[in-house]
Amino acid sequence: MKKRPNLLITGGAGYIGSHAVKEARKYGFQPITYDSLLMGHRWAVRDGVFVKGDLSNRAKLVQVFRKYKPAAVMHFASHLSVGESVANPQKYYRDNIGNALNLFSVMLEQKVNYFILSSTAAVYGNPVKVPMPENHPKNPINPYGDSKYILERILAWYDQAYGLKSTYLRYFNASGADVSGELGEDHHPEIHLIPLVLDAAAGLRKEITVFGTDYPTPDGTCIRDYIHVTDLAEAHFLALKRMMKTGKSDFFNLGTGKGYSVQQVIWMTEKVTGLKVPAKIGPRRPGDPPSLVAQSKKAQKVLGWKPKYSKLETILETAWRWHQKLHSGLKKKPV
Ligand SMILES: NC(=O)c1ccc[n+]([C@@H]2O[C@H](COP(=O)([O-])OP(=O)(O)OC[C@H]3O[C@@H](n4cnc5c(N)ncnc54)[C@H](O)[C@@H]3O)[C@@H](O)[C@H]2O)c1
């Protein structure tokens, strides 16, 4: 039987990376997770090989590349808190860029030519047009988004100079959980709306704060584009397969093209859980645009990507199922 090519997945023990690890086999790859467990969890790596290591450790990376000879790299490992990046930009530029440069240098040395970058809608900054197409102006308004935009530009130059092919995937709001209930979000501290709203519904936090109800949106609260994490993971493999076939770099938005307000997320949570979500109104947060919605046609047309689980109701149903499992003491079960 033909051996499946190895795929190095950095951050494969994290939220999105672990869903990609789980999907890898379906697309003919053997996942090799490389993760420091700074934020991720060993139990979340459900397939393939796990190596505990930090991307700053170049010698260890070289060892892993020599041993597993990956055909390509999917790079999820980074810091991702917008607020923290504003307070501590050094951490974001040093790690998000420095570690990726380390990885690129090992890829070049070991002649691994295909790279998928977890990028973000935060590369666009404040929208001048909604939905936002891929050619929307890039004006990141925080060091997190800037660090990803810098990586995109580095990769464009590396393609030109060294032939390193890359696809950058600009995610909107990753959400939901594995449909079979094996995986889901478990961030400490949690910074994302849906798990926080579920915590409030379940009584694990007193309430959820709605930051601003006076935005120019139908109900006054911010609108975001929620994309299911399994749909996101699938797009990575479609993008990788295509890049390996065409030998061309590319970039895509990953969103649904439909936005939901914070208030709609709260209402849908109440419907799905049958529980009341205690909420209080707070002031707007600096740097929160009223609406962030992807124009998502390119990925659908070029990659043939069709989000299957990204209806808000499905996102909340899967997230709620995972939330109940996570908080019933099951999460630490070994794989
Ligand atoms: N979650 C979202 O909504 C969202 C939106 C847009 C983009 N992204 C991007 O997607 C990627 C994954 O996000 P996530 O929500 O899964 O994050 P996560 O924190 O759950 O996962 C990141 C993983 O990387 C690991 N890691 C961090 N630094 C490392 C290092 N130096 N060496 C080795 N491993 C390291 C962590 O331990 C963790 O397991 C990030 O690059 C993020 O910027 C996420």
PDBQT file of the ligand as one rigid body, heavy atoms in Angstrom, charges set to zero:
ROOT
HETATM    1  N1  LIG A 401      -9.491  31.284  16.513  1.00  0.00    +0.000 N 
HETATM    2  C1  LIG A 401      -9.830  32.162  15.579  1.00  0.00    +0.000 C 
HETATM    3  O1  LIG A 401     -10.979  32.624  15.501  1.00  0.00    +0.000 OA
HETATM    4  C2  LIG A 401      -8.813  32.615  14.558  1.00  0.00    +0.000 A 
HETATM    5  C3  LIG A 401      -9.188  33.595  13.624  1.00  0.00    +0.000 A 
HETATM    6  C4  LIG A 401      -8.252  33.988  12.673  1.00  0.00    +0.000 A 
HETATM    7  C5  LIG A 401      -7.002  33.408  12.647  1.00  0.00    +0.000 A 
HETATM    8  N2  LIG A 401      -6.658  32.471  13.572  1.00  0.00    +0.000 N 
HETATM    9  C6  LIG A 401      -5.325  31.885  13.516  1.00  0.00    +0.000 C 
HETATM   10  O2  LIG A 401      -5.443  30.478  13.554  1.00  0.00    +0.000 OA
HETATM   11  C7  LIG A 401      -4.336  29.896  14.224  1.00  0.00    +0.000 C 
HETATM   12  C8  LIG A 401      -4.830  28.906  15.268  1.00  0.00    +0.000 C 
HETATM   13  O3  LIG A 401      -5.730  29.540  16.156  1.00  0.00    +0.000 OA
HETATM   14  P1  LIG A 401      -6.364  28.723  17.371  1.00  0.00    +0.000 P 
HETATM   15  O4  LIG A 401      -7.603  29.427  17.784  1.00  0.00    +0.000 OA
HETATM   16  O5  LIG A 401      -6.413  27.304  17.022  1.00  0.00    +0.000 OA
HETATM   17  O6  LIG A 401      -5.247  28.979  18.489  1.00  0.00    +0.000 OA
HETATM   18  P2  LIG A 401      -4.762  28.013  19.676  1.00  0.00    +0.000 P 
HETATM   19  O7  LIG A 401      -4.070  28.881  20.683  1.00  0.00    +0.000 OA
HETATM   20  O8  LIG A 401      -5.866  27.145  20.131  1.00  0.00    +0.000 OA
HETATM   21  O9  LIG A 401      -3.686  27.100  18.952  1.00  0.00    +0.000 OA
HETATM   22  C9  LIG A 401      -2.364  27.515  18.713  1.00  0.00    +0.000 C 
HETATM   23  C10 LIG A 401      -1.457  26.362  19.065  1.00  0.00    +0.000 C 
HETATM   24  O10 LIG A 401      -0.102  26.740  18.807  1.00  0.00    +0.000 OA
HETATM   25  C11 LIG A 401       0.716  26.317  19.886  1.00  0.00    +0.000 C 
HETATM   26  N3  LIG A 401       1.877  27.212  19.927  1.00  0.00    +0.000 N 
HETATM   27  C12 LIG A 401       1.876  28.544  20.190  1.00  0.00    +0.000 A 
HETATM   28  N4  LIG A 401       3.124  29.036  20.129  1.00  0.00    +0.000 NA
HETATM   29  C13 LIG A 401       3.941  27.988  19.818  1.00  0.00    +0.000 A 
HETATM   30  C14 LIG A 401       5.325  27.860  19.585  1.00  0.00    +0.000 A 
HETATM   31  N5  LIG A 401       6.148  28.917  19.706  1.00  0.00    +0.000 N 
HETATM   32  N6  LIG A 401       5.827  26.660  19.266  1.00  0.00    +0.000 NA
HETATM   33  C15 LIG A 401       5.002  25.564  19.142  1.00  0.00    +0.000 A 
HETATM   34  N7  LIG A 401       3.683  25.634  19.354  1.00  0.00    +0.000 NA
HETATM   35  C16 LIG A 401       3.141  26.828  19.677  1.00  0.00    +0.000 A 
HETATM   36  C17 LIG A 401      -0.160  26.407  21.119  1.00  0.00    +0.000 C 
HETATM   37  O11 LIG A 401       0.283  25.551  22.169  1.00  0.00    +0.000 OA
HETATM   38  C18 LIG A 401      -1.512  25.985  20.555  1.00  0.00    +0.000 C 
HETATM   39  O12 LIG A 401      -1.700  24.581  20.667  1.00  0.00    +0.000 OA
HETATM   40  C19 LIG A 401      -3.522  31.054  14.807  1.00  0.00    +0.000 C 
HETATM   41  O13 LIG A 401      -2.412  31.258  13.952  1.00  0.00    +0.000 OA
HETATM   42  C20 LIG A 401      -4.468  32.232  14.714  1.00  0.00    +0.000 C 
HETATM   43  O14 LIG A 401      -3.773  33.439  14.506  1.00  0.00    +0.000 OA
HETATM   44  C21 LIG A 401      -7.532  32.062  14.547  1.00  0.00    +0.000 A 
ENDROOT
TORSDOF 0
